[in-house]
Amino acid sequence: MNEEHQYAIDRATRLIRGHAQGTLLVDACPHKTLYMIDPHTGSLVLTIEEDMLEGEDVVFVLPEDTFDAPIRISLDLTTSIDEEACDRFLAYHLHQPRSVWVHGKINFAKLESGEVISQEELEIPNGLMREHSGLCRKLNNDRKALRMVCRLLAKADIEEPTAVGIDLIGFDVRGSFGVVRVEFPSPVQNATQAEDVLAALFGSIL
Protein backbone atom coordinates (compact mmCIF):
# COMPACT_ATOMS: atom_id res chain seq x y z
CA MET A 1 0.00 0.00 0.00
CA ASN A 2 1.41 3.40 -0.94
CA GLU A 3 1.58 6.36 1.43
CA GLU A 4 -1.02 8.33 -0.52
CA HIS A 5 -3.65 5.63 -0.13
CA GLN A 6 -2.80 5.12 3.55
CA TYR A 7 -3.31 8.86 4.05
CA ALA A 8 -6.72 8.55 2.36
CA ILE A 9 -7.68 5.67 4.67
CA ASP A 10 -6.62 7.67 7.74
CA ARG A 11 -8.54 10.72 6.53
CA ALA A 12 -11.70 8.71 5.85
CA THR A 13 -11.45 7.06 9.27
CA ARG A 14 -11.08 10.43 10.99
CA LEU A 15 -14.01 11.88 9.09
CA ILE A 16 -16.31 8.99 10.01
CA ARG A 17 -15.22 9.01 13.66
CA GLY A 18 -15.16 12.79 13.81
CA HIS A 19 -18.89 13.32 13.29
CA ALA A 20 -22.07 12.09 14.91
CA GLN A 21 -24.58 13.30 12.30
CA GLY A 22 -24.78 13.31 8.53
CA THR A 23 -27.20 13.34 5.62
CA LEU A 24 -28.59 9.93 4.67
CA LEU A 25 -29.60 9.89 1.01
CA VAL A 26 -32.11 7.14 0.28
CA ASP A 27 -32.69 7.10 -3.47
CA ALA A 28 -31.47 10.73 -3.41
CA CYS A 29 -34.03 11.77 -0.75
CA PRO A 30 -32.13 13.49 2.10
CA HIS A 31 -32.63 12.71 5.79
CA LYS A 32 -30.62 14.30 8.60
CA THR A 33 -29.43 11.30 10.59
CA LEU A 34 -27.59 10.75 13.87
CA TYR A 35 -25.18 7.83 14.06
CA MET A 36 -22.42 6.17 16.01
CA ILE A 37 -19.89 3.44 15.22
CA ASP A 38 -20.50 -0.08 16.52
CA PRO A 39 -17.25 -0.89 18.34
CA HIS A 40 -17.71 -4.64 17.74
CA THR A 41 -18.04 -4.44 13.96
CA GLY A 42 -16.98 -0.99 12.76
CA SER A 43 -20.29 -0.54 10.93
CA LEU A 44 -22.61 2.40 11.59
CA VAL A 45 -25.58 2.35 13.94
CA LEU A 46 -28.52 4.55 12.95
CA THR A 47 -32.28 4.78 13.03
CA ILE A 48 -34.58 5.02 10.02
CA GLU A 49 -38.24 4.77 9.11
CA GLU A 50 -39.42 1.42 7.78
CA ASP A 51 -40.07 2.64 4.24
CA MET A 52 -36.42 3.69 3.93
CA LEU A 53 -35.48 -0.01 3.90
CA GLU A 54 -36.97 -0.18 0.41
CA GLY A 55 -34.38 2.23 -0.97
CA GLU A 56 -32.07 0.84 -3.64
CA ASP A 57 -29.34 3.47 -3.39
CA VAL A 58 -28.22 4.51 0.10
CA VAL A 59 -25.43 7.03 0.55
CA PHE A 60 -24.37 8.69 3.80
CA VAL A 61 -22.76 12.11 3.38
CA LEU A 62 -20.64 13.71 6.09
CA PRO A 63 -21.12 16.15 7.60
CA GLU A 64 -23.95 17.20 5.24
CA ASP A 65 -24.93 16.88 1.59
CA THR A 66 -23.08 19.68 -0.20
CA PHE A 67 -21.27 19.62 -3.53
CA ASP A 68 -17.91 19.69 -1.74
CA ALA A 69 -18.73 17.24 1.08
CA PRO A 70 -15.47 15.60 2.19
CA ILE A 71 -16.79 12.02 2.19
CA ARG A 72 -19.66 9.97 0.76
CA ILE A 73 -20.27 6.45 2.06
CA SER A 74 -22.22 3.76 0.22
CA LEU A 75 -24.25 1.73 2.73
CA ASP A 76 -26.37 -1.38 2.95
CA LEU A 77 -29.01 -1.08 5.68
CA THR A 78 -29.84 -4.15 7.74
CA THR A 79 -32.12 -4.62 10.73
CA SER A 80 -29.80 -7.34 12.05
CA ILE A 81 -28.53 -5.46 15.09
CA ASP A 82 -28.08 -6.39 18.73
CA GLU A 83 -29.41 -4.58 21.79
CA GLU A 84 -25.95 -3.54 22.97
CA ALA A 85 -25.38 -1.48 19.82
CA CYS A 86 -28.74 0.26 20.33
CA ASP A 87 -27.86 0.99 23.97
CA ARG A 88 -24.55 2.53 22.91
CA PHE A 89 -26.39 4.75 20.43
CA LEU A 90 -28.67 5.92 23.24
CA ALA A 91 -25.62 6.70 25.38
CA TYR A 92 -24.40 8.96 22.58
CA HIS A 93 -27.66 10.65 21.62
CA LEU A 94 -30.09 10.02 24.54
CA HIS A 95 -33.05 9.28 22.26
CA GLN A 96 -34.16 7.11 19.34
CA PRO A 97 -34.90 9.55 16.50
CA ARG A 98 -36.72 7.08 14.23
CA SER A 99 -38.63 3.84 14.69
CA VAL A 100 -36.27 1.25 13.16
CA TRP A 101 -32.76 0.38 14.38
CA VAL A 102 -30.30 -0.55 11.62
CA HIS A 103 -26.69 -1.31 10.97
CA GLY A 104 -25.26 0.68 8.09
CA LYS A 105 -22.83 -1.78 6.50
CA ILE A 106 -20.17 0.10 4.56
CA ASN A 107 -19.72 -0.91 0.91
CA PHE A 108 -17.08 1.73 0.19
CA ALA A 109 -16.39 5.40 0.79
CA LYS A 110 -15.30 8.10 -1.63
CA LEU A 111 -13.37 11.20 -0.59
CA GLU A 112 -13.78 14.56 -2.29
CA SER A 113 -10.38 13.94 -3.89
CA GLY A 114 -11.84 10.94 -5.73
CA GLU A 115 -9.96 8.35 -3.65
CA VAL A 116 -12.07 5.24 -2.96
CA ILE A 117 -11.70 3.39 0.36
CA SER A 118 -12.92 -0.20 0.65
CA GLN A 119 -15.16 -1.80 3.25
CA GLU A 120 -12.24 -3.85 4.59
CA GLU A 121 -10.20 -0.69 5.14
CA LEU A 122 -12.96 1.10 7.08
CA GLU A 123 -15.14 -1.44 8.91
CA ILE A 124 -12.66 -2.36 11.62
CA PRO A 125 -13.62 -3.30 15.20
CA ASN A 126 -12.52 -0.92 17.95
CA GLY A 127 -9.04 -1.87 19.15
CA LEU A 128 -9.99 -0.77 22.68
CA MET A 129 -13.24 -2.73 22.87
CA ARG A 130 -12.32 -4.81 25.92
CA GLU A 131 -11.14 -1.76 27.87
CA HIS A 132 -13.79 0.60 26.52
CA SER A 133 -15.99 0.90 29.63
CA GLY A 134 -13.09 1.23 32.04
CA LEU A 135 -11.39 3.94 29.99
CA CYS A 136 -14.64 5.91 29.73
CA ARG A 137 -15.05 5.68 33.50
CA LYS A 138 -11.56 7.08 33.96
CA LEU A 139 -12.39 9.96 31.64
CA ASN A 140 -15.55 10.68 33.61
CA ASN A 141 -13.92 10.53 37.04
CA ASP A 142 -12.93 14.20 36.79
CA ARG A 143 -15.52 16.15 34.78
CA LYS A 144 -13.75 19.45 35.37
CA ALA A 145 -10.53 18.12 33.86
CA LEU A 146 -12.48 16.48 31.02
CA ARG A 147 -14.09 19.82 30.24
CA MET A 148 -10.67 21.47 30.10
CA VAL A 149 -9.28 18.76 27.80
CA CYS A 150 -12.26 19.26 25.46
CA ARG A 151 -11.62 22.98 25.46
CA LEU A 152 -7.91 22.48 24.77
CA LEU A 153 -8.04 19.81 22.06
CA ALA A 154 -11.48 20.22 20.49
CA LYS A 155 -12.05 23.95 21.06
CA ALA A 156 -15.40 23.06 22.62
CA ASP A 157 -16.64 24.26 26.00
CA ILE A 158 -18.90 21.51 27.35
CA GLU A 159 -20.50 22.47 30.64
CA GLU A 160 -21.42 18.92 31.70
CA PRO A 161 -19.26 16.55 29.63
CA THR A 162 -19.73 12.78 29.57
CA ALA A 163 -17.28 10.53 27.74
CA VAL A 164 -19.29 7.95 25.80
CA GLY A 165 -16.72 6.30 23.54
CA ILE A 166 -12.98 5.85 23.02
CA ASP A 167 -10.84 4.26 20.31
CA LEU A 168 -7.26 4.27 19.05
CA ILE A 169 -7.36 7.82 17.69
CA GLY A 170 -9.52 9.69 20.19
CA PHE A 171 -12.67 9.78 22.28
CA ASP A 172 -16.26 11.03 22.07
CA VAL A 173 -17.82 13.36 24.62
CA ARG A 174 -21.55 14.05 24.92
CA GLY A 175 -22.64 17.55 25.80
CA SER A 176 -25.98 19.33 25.93
CA PHE A 177 -25.64 20.33 22.26
CA GLY A 178 -24.44 16.99 20.86
CA VAL A 179 -21.34 14.82 20.63
CA VAL A 180 -17.84 16.30 20.38
CA ARG A 181 -14.86 14.42 19.02
CA VAL A 182 -11.54 14.82 20.85
CA GLU A 183 -8.54 13.40 18.98
CA PHE A 184 -5.39 12.21 20.68
CA PRO A 185 -2.22 14.15 19.77
CA SER A 186 -1.23 10.95 17.93
CA PRO A 187 -2.85 7.51 17.57
CA VAL A 188 -2.31 4.83 20.22
CA GLN A 189 -1.79 1.11 19.69
CA ASN A 190 -3.39 -0.35 22.81
CA ALA A 191 -5.11 0.40 26.13
CA THR A 192 -1.84 0.94 27.99
CA GLN A 193 -0.82 3.67 25.56
CA ALA A 194 -4.30 5.17 25.77
CA GLU A 195 -4.05 5.33 29.57
CA ASP A 196 -0.61 6.96 29.29
CA VAL A 197 -1.91 9.60 26.88
CA LEU A 198 -4.94 10.33 29.07
CA ALA A 199 -2.72 10.60 32.16
CA ALA A 200 -0.45 13.04 30.34
CA LEU A 201 -3.37 15.12 29.06
CA PHE A 202 -5.13 15.31 32.40
CA GLY A 203 -1.86 15.82 34.28
CA SER A 204 -0.88 18.75 32.09
CA ILE A 205 -3.99 20.74 32.99
CA LEU A 206 -4.25 19.98 36.71
N, C-alpha and C positions, 0 to 999 in steps of 0.2 A: 504494500500500500504506500502510495507517495504522500509526501507531507501535505500537499494541497488538499487531497481528499480527506486526510486525517483532520485537517483544520475544519473542513466542511462538516464532518461528523461531530466534532466538538462544538461547533457553532450551532448546529441543529439541536444537539442535546441541551445546550444552554438555553436556547429559545423555548424548547418544550418545557423544560423545568423552570424557566424563569417567569412563566405566566400561570394564571389560574383561570383565565377566561379567554374565549376566542369566538369566532364566528363559524358556526357549523352550517355548511351549505349542503342541503339535501336536494338534489336535482336543481341546483342553482338557487333554491329558496333559502334566504339567510335566517339564522336563528342565533341570537346571542346565547352562549352556552358556557356554564362553569364546568371545570374539570379538575381532576387530580390524576397522578400517576400511580397505578397499582404497583406497590413495591415488590410483590411476588412475581409479576409477569412483565412489567415495563409497559403494558398497554394502558390506554386511557380509561378512566372511569367517568361517565357522564350520565345525565338523565335526558330523556327525550319523550315525546308523545308517541303513542302507538303507531299512528299513521306514518311517522317518519321512518319506520322499519321497512316500508315499502319502497323507499328511495333506491334508485339504481346507482346513482353517483353521489358519493358522500365525501366531502372535502372539508377539513378543519383548517381555518386560516387564523394565524396568530400574528399580532394580538387582535386584529380585526380585518375585515375584507376591504382592502384598499388595493389600488393598482400596484403599489410598491411594497406590499406586505412581505416581510422578510422570509416567511416560510408557509408553505401549503402542504397539508398532510392528507394523503388518501387513506380513508378508513373503511373497514368493514365493521358494522354494528352487530353485536350479538348479545342476546339476553342471558347468555351463560355467564353468570357472575355470582360470586359468593357473598355472604352477608358481611364478612370482614371488610371487603373492599367498599361496600356501601357505608359501613360504619366509619371508615377512614375518610370517605368523602364528606360525611356529616361533621367530622371533626374539623375539616377544612372550612366548610361553608355554612354549617349550622342549620341547613334546611335542604329539602329535596325539591328542586325547582320544578321538575316535571314528573309525570306519573310512572315512567318506565326506566328502570336501571339498566344500563348497558356497558359492556366493554367496547371501547373503540380500538379494534385491532389494526395496527399500522400496516399498510401495504408498502408504502414508500413515502418519502418527503422530498419536496423540491424547494431549494433555497432561491432567493431572488436572483442570485448569480447564475442560476440554471443548473447547479450541481444537484444530482439526485442521490439520496441516501436510502439505503435499503432497510427493510424490516429488521433483518438480522443485526444491523448496525445501530438500531435505535431502540428496539424492544428488548431491553436488558434488565433483568431483575436487580433490585437495589442491593449493592454490595454491603450495606450496613443493616440488612433486614433483621438479622438475629439480635442486634444491639439497638435497634431502632427506638423501642420504648424507653429503655434506660437512658439513652443519649438525650431524648426529648425531655425526660424528667430532669436531667442535669441542667439543661438549658432553662427550664422553668423554675428551678430552685431559687434563682435571683432575678426577679422580673425587672428590677431597676437596672441591673447590669445588662440584661437582655435588651431592654429599651435603648440603652446607650450604644450597644453593638449595632442594633438596627439603624440607629441614627448615623453611626460612623461609617458602616459599610454599605448600607442601602439608601442612605439619605432619606430615611422615613422615620418620622416621630410617631411611635405607636404608644398610646397612653397606657393600654392594658394588653401587652403582648403575650401571646401563647404560642410556643413552638409546637407545630403539629406534624412536622416531617423533617427528615435529615437523610442525606445521601453523600456520595463521595465528593461532590463539588459544592455543597452548600446545604442550607436548611430553610424551611418555610415557616413563617410566623404569621399567625392570624391576628388581625386587629379589627377594630370596629368598622373599618371601611373596606375590608377584604384581606387577601393574603399577600404578604410581601416576601420576596425572595432575597435571601442574604447569601452571597457567594463567599466561599473561603478564599483567602488570598491566593491559594493554589490548591489543586485537587489533592485529596488524601487517598491512600491505598487500602486502609483498614480502620477498624474501630479505635485501635490504639493511637494511630495518627490523628484521627478525628478528635479524640479526647485531648491530645496534646495541643492541637490547634485551638480548641475551645478554651482550654486552660490559659493559653497565651493571650487570646483575645480578651477574655474576661479579666485576667490579671493585669492587662495593660491599662484598663480603664478604672480599676478599683483603687 
